[in-house]
Amino acid sequence: MGAESVPRREVVTARPRTERAARPRSRPAARPERTDQAPAADSAVTTLMRRQMRAALTTTALLALSLGLLPLTLRLLGPAGTRPDAPLAVWLALGVAPYPALLAAGIWYVRRAERNEGDVTGR
């Protein structure tokens, strides 16, 4: 005759939308009272943020300066058709030279950021 029909089970995990929308929203939880360590922690976070911003701006300035000089370098190389080695020099200046500079700047920034965090946290 066949298998018996088992009723389908449904699980309700939330109130219907109409009830949720009509219910007034609760107020956010109040902030805990500040402890004696809070000013020191705020100072440490501020110091860390300033150090990280200084490292980021230094890295950005160095990259902008070095990569910003690429048009000047290409101008000094002259038009690609004037010398037989000019196309190779252009390809090296555009396709190879920026990547070691980007890699070095990234490595320096990550090490500097880790050092800043270690100085502030005392590790």
N, C-alpha and C positions, 0 to 999 in steps of 0.2 A: 503494500500500500504506500509506502514511502516514509520519508523522514517526517517527524513531527515539526511543525512550524514553531520556531522559538521567537518570542517577541523581541523586537529590536530595543536595545538599551540606549538611552540618551543621558549624557552627563551635562548638567548645567553648571557652569562655573562663574557666572556673573548675573547680576540683576538685569532685567529687560532694559533696553535703552531708554524707554520713556521714564522709568523710575530714576535712572542715573542722571538724566538731564534735568529732571525737576528737583532733585536733591540739591540743597545749597552746598557749595564747596567749602571744605574745611579750611581754616586758617593755617598758614605754614607754621611749622614748629618754631618755637622761640629759640633764639641762639643761646647756647650754654654760657654761663658766666665765665668771664675771663679769669685765667689763673695767673699765678706769678710768672710762669714760663712764657706766656703769650707774647709779651713785649720782646723778649729775647728771640723767640721764634719768628716774629714779624721782622725783626731787624736782620736775622739771618737770611730770610727769604728775600728781603729787599737787597741785601748785599749780593746774594747769588744772582738775582735778576740783573743787577747793574753789571756784574762781571760778565754774565752771559751776553748781555747786549753789547758790551764793549768788544768782546771776542767776535761776535757776529758782524758788527760794523767794521772791525779791522779786516776780517776775512773778505767782506764785500768790497771794501775799498781797494784791497790788494788785487782782487780778481778784476774789478772794474778797470783799474790802472793797467794791469798786464794785458787783459783782453782788449781793452780800449786802444792799446798801441798797435793792434793788428792792422788796422787800416794804414797807419803810418808805415809799418813794415812793408805792406804790400805796395805802397806808393814808392818806397825806396827801391823795391825790386824792379820797378818799371813795368811797362806793358809786357804781357806774356809772349808776344811775338818778336820782341827786339833781340832777345838772347836765347840761345838754344837751351840753357839750363833754367830759364825763368819759369816755365810751367811746373817743373819739379819743385822749385823753391816755393811757388805759390801753394802747391799741394801740401808740402811739408808745413808751411806756415799755417794753413787753414785746417788741415786734416790730422796733423800729428802734434804740433807744438802745444795747442791748448790743453790737451788731455793730461799730460804730466802736471801742469799748473793746477788744473782742477783737482786732480787726485791729491797733490801735496797740500792744497788748501783744505780739502776735506779732512785729511788725516790730522793736520794741525788743529783744525777746529774741534774735532771730536776729542783729541787728547786734551786740549785746553778746557773744554767743557767738563770733562771728567775730573780734571785737576781742580777746577773751580768748585765742583760739587764736593770733592774730597776735602778741600780746604774749609768749606762752610760746615760740613757735617762732622769733621774731625776724624775722618778715616785716613 
